[in-house]
Amino acid sequence: MRTVVLLGLALCYASCALAESSDHLSSALRIGSGNVLLGKQKARSQNCQECHGNFGVSPSAATPKLAGQYADYLIKRLQVVQSGEGRHAVMNAMAQGLSEDDMADIAAYFASNPVMHGESHPPQHAAQELFQHGDAKRNVLPCQSCHGVRGQGKFAPTECYPVLGGQHAIYLREQLINWRSGARRNSPSGVMNVIAQSLSNDEIEALATYLSGL
């Protein structure tokens, strides 16, 4: 009996150690190569919190949450607005003076915060169906295939797919409309443009609402 108990404890400890190691790896992938403490200081000096909130939970529904977002994705977005490819009256100016290290540090800080989450909304069955299964007849891939079963994002060897779950609905709707119109074009192989072009206004609204509640 004592041997069985000890074996059980050993298995339990091993399982906990494996889970802790997995959590550490996941956290490292999310934060990336930047320095979190420096990033917090730089975010303050650049006034990032004025729009995006102290911990990346923006008070304005039109301003994206950054809390727990993958750092690699945040860096990519900063590079897009710095280059002028992404047009935003405030962010184009804010990003101009940032070095690569600045971007990595600021991104690491926001990525280090608890991952954003939303409040439950009334069931959005059509949106849930698109999110989970897509619509092959219209070349609409399941959203969860890239963004995870709860919209928590995914880090792949060649691409980082952003967190969508818990993001502001208004912001999500705007981005889907931008993908549909071609105002945004930098998704892998243009997949988001293909998907969004098949979505109706009602479907975009429903998806934005559904995702914001995850």
N, C-alpha and C positions, 0 to 999 in steps of 0.2 A: 504493500500500500504506500509506504514511504517513497519507494522508487517511482511509483506512478505519479505521486504528487510532485516529486522533484522534476520528473519529465514534463509534467504539465506546466509547471512554473517556468522551466527552461524554454518550452515552446512559446509561452506567453511573452517572456522577455524578448525572445528572438523576433516575434511578430511585432512587438512594440518598437523594437530597434529598427526593423525594416520600415515600418510606417513613418518613424521619425526621419529616417534617411530619405524616404520618398518625399516627405513634406519639405525637407531641407533642399532637395534637388528642385522641386517645383518652385519654391521661393526664390532660389538662385536664378532659375530660368526667367522668372517674372521680373526680377529686379535688374538683371543684366550686369554690365560691367561698371556701372556708375557708382559713385560714392553717395550713400543715402544722406549722411550728415551734411556734406557739402551741398548736396542737392536741395536740402531744406533751406539752407542759408541763401543759396542762389535763387530759389523760388521766391523767397521773401524780398530779396533785393530787386528782382525783376517784376515784383507785384503780381505774380501769378495767382496768388490766393484771392486777390480782389475779385476776380471773375470765377475762379475754379474752386474756391473754398479752401480753408486751412488744411484739410486732409483730402482734398480732391473731390469733395461732394459739393458741387456748385449749387448755389441757391437759386439761380435762374434756370428755368426749364429749357431755354434756348442755348445755354452754354453746357458743353459736355462734361459729365463727371469723368474724373481721371483716376479715382481711387481704385487701386488694385489692377489698373490696366497694365498690360505688358509693356515694359520699358522699350523694347524694340519697336513696338507699334507707335508709341509716343514719339520716339526719335524720328521715325519715318514721317510722321505727320509734321513735326517741326521742320524737317528738311524740305518738305513739300511747300510749306508756307514761306520758308526762308528763300527758296528759289523763285517764288512768285507764281509757281504753277497752281498752288492753291490760293485763291484770292479771299482775303479777310482783312477788313480795314484795320483792325486792331492787331491781329496776330502777325500780319506781314511786317509791321513796324517792330513789334516786340521781338521777333525772331532774328532780326538782322544782325544784332550784335553778339549772338550766341556762337561760341566755338563748339566743336564736336564734343569736347569734354563737358562743357556746360550742359549741352543737350542730354548727354548720358547721365550726368549727375541729377539734373532736375527730373528726368524721366524715372530714374531709380527711386527718388524720394516719393513721387506719387504712386509708383508701382508697389512700394513697400507698405502702403496703407491697406487696411482691410478692403477686400474686394467689394465693389458696389453691389447693392441688391435693391430690389424694388418691393412695392407693396402689392398684394394680390388684387387683381381686377376681376370683374365678371368674366365668365368663360368666353374665350374667343376661339370657338371650335375650328372655323375655317383657317384662321391664322396658325393655330396649333398644328393643323394638318399640313400646311405648307412648311412650317418649321421642322416638323418631324419627318415628313415623307416627300415634300416637294411636289412637283407636277411634271412628270417626264414628257408629257405631250407638248408642253410649252417650254421645255429646256430649263425648268426651274428646279435646281438642285435643292435637297433638304438643307435648310440653314444649319441644322445641328451637325451635319457632316464636316463642316469647317469650324463652326463656332461652339461646338460642344452641346451636350444634351440639355444643359441648363443655361446655355448662352454664356458660359464662363470663359470662352476663348480657348485657344489651343496653340501650343508652341511646336512647330514642326521644323525639321532640319533646314528646309529651304524657305519657309514662310512663317510669319507670326500672325495668327488670326485673332482679332481683338475681342475683348469682352463686350457683349451686347446686353446681357441680362442685367436689369436694374438701371440701364441708361435712361435718360429723359426721353419720353415719347416724342416730344416736339423735335428734339435733335435727331432722333432716329428717322423720323418721317422726312425731315429736310434732306438727310443724307441719301435716303432711298430715292427721293425725287432727283437729287443731283446725279446719282448713278444712272437713272433712267434718261435724263436729258443729255448726259455726256459731260456735265460740268466736272464730274470726277471720273478719272479714267485709269487709276493706278492700281487696280486690283489684279491679282495673278491671272494672266491670260485674258484679262477683261471680263472675268466671269461675273462680276457684280453688275456690269452693264447689261450683259445678256439676260441675267435674271430679272433685273429691275424693269427692263423694257417689256417684259411679259406681265408685269403686275399692274392691276387697275388702281385707281385712287383709293377705292374702298379697301383693297387688299393691303396697300401700303399703310393706310391708317390702322387697320386691324393688326398688322404685324408689329407696328411701332408700339401700339398699346399692349399687345401680348408680351413683347420682349421687355418692356419697361417694368412689367410686373414680376419678372422672374427673380 
